[in-house]
Amino acid sequence: MSLKMRAGYEGTGPGAITPDGCAVELYARLSVGDEPDVIEGAVPAGAHLLELGCGAGRVTRPLLERGFRVTAVDESPEMLEKVAALGGGVRTVRSPIERLDLDEKFSVVMLASFLVHTGDTAVRRAMLRACRKHVTDGGCVLIQREGADYHTNLPRERVDPGGYTVRIVSATPVGDGVNEVRAEYVLPDAIWTQTFRARPLTREEFEDALAEAGLKVDTYLTDDGTWVRAVPVR
């Protein structure tokens, strides 16, 4: 099934491309970093997580292996096919995050992959409202932020332990504080690119966005401030 590409987003390379430029086959092959360790250390053991923007299950898989239950949300049917194949009791829900409306709440909601930095302010607000709507009053929301230098000192690259190279090629201003970011992923047998729009947020701007959605920072989970545990304002 083909979905309409979002304005300002593009992806190239083999296989299906999602509306935000993500290549399904690429994301199915990307290795996981320390995200599962950060998540496991921040939430109760065996919690039921609502994973917003699960992609192909890069983080979902290790969470299931560590005994968590996961309800995985994505708008791409091709991505969700990859996640459903993981088994382990994962439940998949197809929906854009900003329009998610489940009749249940979760002790942990997760918004990773820098989605809080989407260039569209209205979409960011709706995503954070979805987080607040679906978290229990005593629960928490885990959010992944961009690093302070994400949009600067470009181009740059890193070689992943998985044997591929990730390049952030450029971050070009397109107005209203938004940059058009181009990334390249070079694997031994294929090259993928992704172009997307992202809005840098200072810590104050990020916390203001949380407050607008009825959330507040409980703690910054990593020294670089890229992982945050937020809680509902009651």
N, C-alpha and C positions, 0 to 999 in steps of 0.2 A: 504494500500500500504506500502511495506517495503522499507526502504532506507538503504544503506550500512553504517555501523558504522564507524566513523572516527578513525584512528589509535590513540591509547592512551585514547580513550573515552569508557565509559561503563556505563550502567544503569541496575538496577535490581528492581523488584517489579511488581505489577499487571499492566496490560495494555500495550499500545504501548510505545516504547522507541524511541526517536529521534536519529539522527546520532551523536549528541553531548552528549548523555547519559541522556537527560531529559525525565522524565516519564510524559506522557500527562495527565493521571488522577491525578497525584500529583500536577502538575502545575495548573490544573483546580481548585484545592482545597486550594492552598496557599493563605493566606490573603495579602492584600496590606498594605504597611506601609505609610510613609510620601511622597512617590514619587509623587502622584498627586498634593500635596500642593507645592512641589518644582517646578514641571513643570508649574503649573498654575501661580506661582509667577514670572516665568522667561520669559513668552511669551505673546503675545497679546491675549486678550480674543477672543474666537471663532476661533482661528487659525486652519488651516488645517495642521495636523501633519503627517509626514511619520514616522511610528514606525517600526524600523528595529529590527527583532527578537522579534516579539510580543508574542510568546508563546501561551498560552491558553487564553490570554486576561486579565490577572490579573490587569494590569495597563490600558489597553484599556477601560475596562468597566467604571471606574470612570472618565476617560477623556471624554468619550461620555456623561456621566451624567452631566458633567460640561459645556457642550455645544461646545466641540471641535469636529471638523471633523477629522477622522482618516483613513489613508490608512495603513493597517497593513500587514507587510511582514514577512513571515516565510517559511522555506523549508519543514516543516512537514504538510502534508495534514490533519493529525489528529488534530494538533494544530489549524489549520485554520478553521476546522469545529466548534471548540469551539468558536472561535472569530466570525465567521459568524452568529452563533446562538444568539449573543448579540443584533443583529439588530441595530437600531439607526442610520442607514445610513453608518455604517462602510464598507469599501471596503477592500477586502483581495487580496493579491498577493502572489502567491507561487513562491519563488525563494531563493537560497542562497544569503545572503547579498552581498558577495564579487562578485557576478555575476549579480547583479541587474542592469537593463538598462531600465528605464522608460522614456518615451518621455515627461517628465514634471518635473517641479521644485516645491519645497514646501518652505513655509516661515519658517517652523520648521522641522528639521530632528532629530530623537531621536535614540541614540545607548545606550541602558541600559544593565542591567544584566552583567556588567563587560566584555562585549564582546571585548572591546578594549584590554583586557589582554590575548587574545588568544595566545597560545604558538607558533603558526605558524606565523612568521613575515610577510611572503608573504600574508597570509590571512588578517592579521591586516592592512597591507598597502592597500589591495584591499577594505576592509570595509571602511576605512577612505576616500579613493578615491570615493567610492559610496556615502558617506555622502556629500562630496564636490560637486559631479556631480549633486546631486538632490536638493541642497539648493539654494534658490535665492541669488543674490549678497547682498541683504539687509537683508537676513534671518539669522538664527542661527542653530547651531547643539548642542543638549544637550547630554552630554556623562556622563555615570556613571562609576567611577573608583573604584578600590578596596581600602579599608582602609589601612592605613600604616602597621597595624599588621595582615593583612589577612592571611599571610603565617607563622606566628610565634605564640608562646605560645599555641601550640596544644598538645593534643586535647582540644577543648572547645565546649561549647554548650550554647544554649539559648532556653528558653521556649517562644514560640510565643503566643501573646494574643489569637490567633485562637485555641489554645489548643493542639498544637503539638510541638515537640522538634526538633531543627535543630542542628546537630553536624558537625563540621569540624574536621574530624578524623586525617588527616595527610596531609602533603605537602612534597612530596619526590622529591628531585632533580633528574632530568633525563638527564641533560646536556644542554649546551647552555643557561643557565640562566632560564630554564623552570622547573616548578614543576608539578608533578602529584598529583592533589588534590582529596581527597576522602571525600565526604559528605554523611551524613545519615539524613533521615527525618523519624521521628517516629510519626505516627498518631495512634489514638486509635484502628483502625482496620487494619492497614497495615504499613509496613516498606518499604521505597524505598532507594536506594543508587545511587549516581552518582559519577563517576570518570572522571576527565577532566584535560586537560593540560593548565596551566596558567603561564604567564610571569609577574613577578612583575616589575613595572615601577616606577622609581623615578619621581618626578615632572618634572625634567629637561628632562628625557627620554620621558615622555609623551608629553611634549610641543614640543620636537624635532619631534616626530612622527606626531603631528598635522601639523607642519610646512612643513614636507615632502609632506603632502597631500594638501597643500594650505589653511590651517586653522590656526587660532591662538586663544589663550584664550582671551575671553572678560572679564569673571569674574568667580571666584570659588563661586558657589552658596550656599555651605554649609560650616560650620566652619571646618569640617574635610576634606574638599577638595574632597569629593567623587562625588559630582555633579558639572559639569562644563558647562558653556555656551561658546561655541566657535563660531567664525564668519569667513567668508571667507576672505582671503587676496586678496585685489584688487589692 
